[in-house]
Amino acid sequence: MLEKLLAEIRSGGTQEIRTLAGKLGTTPAMVAAMLEHLERSGLLKAYQGCSGACPGCSLKEACQRSDFPHGMRIWQD
């Protein structure tokens, strides 16, 4: 399932944990745990902050969505 998750991430675009969970046939909690595992393993990196680079960022709309009141984590491989 980790390989399928990585393939989904590498397919591009932005995807929410709930959407990934549906595609993988598992729970959002399991996807979050897998993302953490992949980060600890060095296969993914979590963005730690934008440092004001939002105007030129392709993920600007995803980061600023109001349904993420506590912010969102963005991962890259």
HUURSUL-V864658 format. One record per residue. RES is the residue in three letters. PSI is psi in degrees with one decimal (999 if undefined). OMEGA is omega in whole degrees, -180 to 180 (none if undefined). D_FIRST is the distance of its C-alpha to the first C-alpha in Angstrom with 1 decimal. Layout:
BEGIN
((RES/PSI/OMEGA/D_FIRST) (RES/PSI/OMEGA/D_FIRST))
END
This chain:
BEGIN
((MET/-30.2/177/0.0) (LEU/-39.1/179/3.8) (GLU/-39.0/178/5.4) (LYS/-39.7/178/5.1) (LEU/-46.6/177/6.2) (LEU/-40.4/179/8.7) (ALA/-40.3/178/9.8) (GLU/-43.1/180/10.6) (ILE/-42.7/-178/12.5) (ARG/-14.3/179/14.2) (SER/-12.2/174/15.4) (GLY/173.9/-180/17.9) (GLY/-174.3/177/19.7) (THR/139.3/-180/19.1) (GLN/137.1/178/16.5) (GLU/156.7/180/16.8) (ILE/-39.6/180/14.2) (ARG/-40.1/180/15.4) (THR/-44.2/177/14.8) (LEU/-40.7/179/11.2) (ALA/-43.1/178/10.7) (GLY/-42.1/180/12.5) (LYS/-32.3/-178/10.7) (LEU/-6.6/180/7.3) (GLY/38.0/-180/9.5) (THR/-169.3/-177/9.5) (THR/156.6/174/12.2) (PRO/-35.8/178/13.4) (ALA/-38.8/179/13.9) (MET/-40.6/178/10.3) (VAL/-43.3/178/9.5) (ALA/-42.4/179/12.8) (ALA/-40.0/179/12.0) (MET/-39.6/177/8.9) (LEU/-42.7/177/11.4) (GLU/-42.3/179/14.0) (HIS/-44.1/180/12.2) (LEU/-33.9/176/11.6) (GLU/-46.6/178/15.3) (ARG/-32.1/-180/16.6) (SER/-7.7/179/15.1) (GLY/8.5/-179/17.0) (LEU/-19.7/176/14.3) (LEU/155.6/174/15.2) (LYS/140.1/175/18.5) (ALA/134.9/174/19.7) (TYR/135.1/-178/23.0) (GLN/-12.7/179/25.6) (GLY/158.6/-175/28.3) (CYS/-17.6/-179/30.0) (SER/38.4/176/33.5) (GLY/15.0/-178/35.1) (ALA/12.3/-174/33.5) (CYS/-40.2/-176/32.5) (PRO/-33.4/-178/35.1) (GLY/5.5/-174/33.5) (CYS/136.1/180/29.8) (SER/-12.4/-180/27.7) (LEU/10.9/-176/25.7) (LYS/-49.8/-178/29.0) (GLU/-38.4/-179/28.6) (ALA/-41.1/-178/25.2) (CYS/-32.4/-173/26.4) (GLN/11.3/-179/29.6) (ARG/139.7/-176/28.4) (SER/-15.3/-180/30.2) (ASP/8.3/173/27.4) (PHE/69.8/-173/26.0) (PRO/-23.9/-179/29.2) (HIS/16.5/-177/27.8) (GLY/174.4/179/26.3) (MET/155.6/177/22.8) (ARG/137.9/179/20.5) (ILE/133.4/-176/19.7) (TRP/149.1/172/17.2) (GLN/153.0/178/17.7) (ASP/999/none/16.2))
END
